[in-house]
Amino acid sequence: MVYKIILISDEVDDFKRVFTIDADATFLDLHNAILDSVGYAKDQPTSFFLCADDWTKLTEITLIEMDTSSEEDSYVMEKTRLSEGLEEEGQKFMYIFEYLTERAFFLELYEIIPGQNQSKAKCIKAVGEPPAQVTSIDDFSPNSNLSSDLGLDEDFYGDKDFNMDELDEEGFEGLGGFSSGNPYDDSF
């Protein structure tokens, strides 16, 4: 069985990739096909997320094994077959390619083609230029317009008016030895 998968970006309107890939291929195979099709380096942490119809993230499939509790199922791209997560046409999932800002490609299982096999993933249609793989740190600097647009400034947390002498030392009693009167005494 072969899957036809469409990939788009919410950052670039005229960008699209279409892949065909065997249902028994792994998410790692799709990961590599995506990165090859957009020319991104393969040195960044990435994840797939299976999603609900409204793009709510449901199940994460990570590039590398993450330390999670034994109560949670953990899925790794190299060990997870596409057919284990993608079951019906129209199913949505996303590919997070930049963790800092959770920038992602949005994917849909467009078509399931029964009775066919494919040895390697193929990008069968490539339209437009992809967004940059990593955003510049300048996009998130304190000088950006984001903080001024939200009305945030150096006063936001109220630390401008903080006075150490007004600290109520009695409020620290019983918390492990603030007996010296200095709440920052590390003798405890």
Residue pairs with C-beta under 8 A, 6 or more apart in sequence:
1 22
1 23
1 24
1 83
1 112
1 113
1 114
1 115
1 116
1 117
2 20
2 21
2 22
2 23
2 112
2 113
2 116
2 117
2 118
3 19
3 20
3 21
3 22
3 23
3 82
3 86
3 109
3 111
3 112
3 113
4 18
4 19
4 20
4 109
4 110
4 111
4 112
4 113
4 124
5 18
5 19
5 20
5 21
5 30
5 107
5 108
5 109
5 110
6 16
6 17
6 18
6 107
6 108
6 110
7 16
7 17
7 18
7 19
7 34
7 95
7 105
7 106
7 107
8 15
8 16
8 105
8 106
8 107
9 15
9 105
9 106
9 130
9 131
10 104
10 106
11 103
11 131
12 128
12 129
12 130
12 131
14 127
14 128
15 127
15 128
15 129
15 130
15 131
16 125
16 126
16 127
16 128
17 34
17 37
17 38
17 123
17 125
17 126
17 127
18 110
18 123
18 124
18 125
18 126
19 30
19 33
19 34
19 37
19 121
19 122
19 123
19 124
20 113
20 118
20 121
20 122
20 124
21 29
21 30
21 33
21 82
21 118
21 121
21 122
22 82
22 117
22 118
22 119
22 121
23 81
23 82
23 83
23 86
23 112
24 81
24 82
24 83
25 81
25 82
25 118
25 121
26 77
26 78
26 79
26 80
26 81
26 82
27 48
27 61
27 75
27 77
27 78
27 80
27 81
27 82
27 85
28 63
28 77
28 78
29 82
29 120
29 121
30 48
30 82
30 121
31 46
31 48
31 63
31 77
31 95
32 42
32 121
33 121
33 122
33 123
34 40
34 95
34 97
34 105
35 41
35 42
36 123
37 123
37 126
38 130
38 133
39 130
40 97
40 130
40 133
41 133
44 97
44 98
44 99
44 133
44 134
45 62
45 63
45 64
45 99
46 63
46 95
46 96
46 97
46 99
47 60
47 61
47 62
47 63
47 95
47 96
47 99
48 60
48 61
48 77
48 85
48 93
48 94
48 95
48 96
49 57
49 58
49 59
49 60
49 61
49 93
49 94
49 96
50 57
50 58
50 59
50 61
50 85
50 86
50 91
50 93
51 57
51 58
51 92
51 93
51 94
52 58
52 92
53 92
55 92
55 94
55 106
57 94
59 73
59 75
59 85
60 75
61 75
61 76
61 77
61 80
61 85
62 74
62 75
62 76
62 77
63 76
63 77
64 76
65 74
65 76
66 74
68 74
75 85
85 93
86 93
86 109
88 109
88 112
89 109
89 110
89 111
89 112
90 108
90 109
90 110
91 108
91 109
92 106
92 107
92 108
93 107
93 108
93 109
94 104
94 105
94 106
94 107
95 104
95 105
95 107
96 102
96 103
96 104
97 103
97 104
97 105
97 133
98 133
98 134
98 135
100 135
100 140
101 135
101 140
103 131
103 135
138 144
140 146
147 153
154 160
167 183
169 178
169 181
169 183
172 178
172 183
176 188
177 185
177 187
177 188
178 185
178 188
179 185
180 187
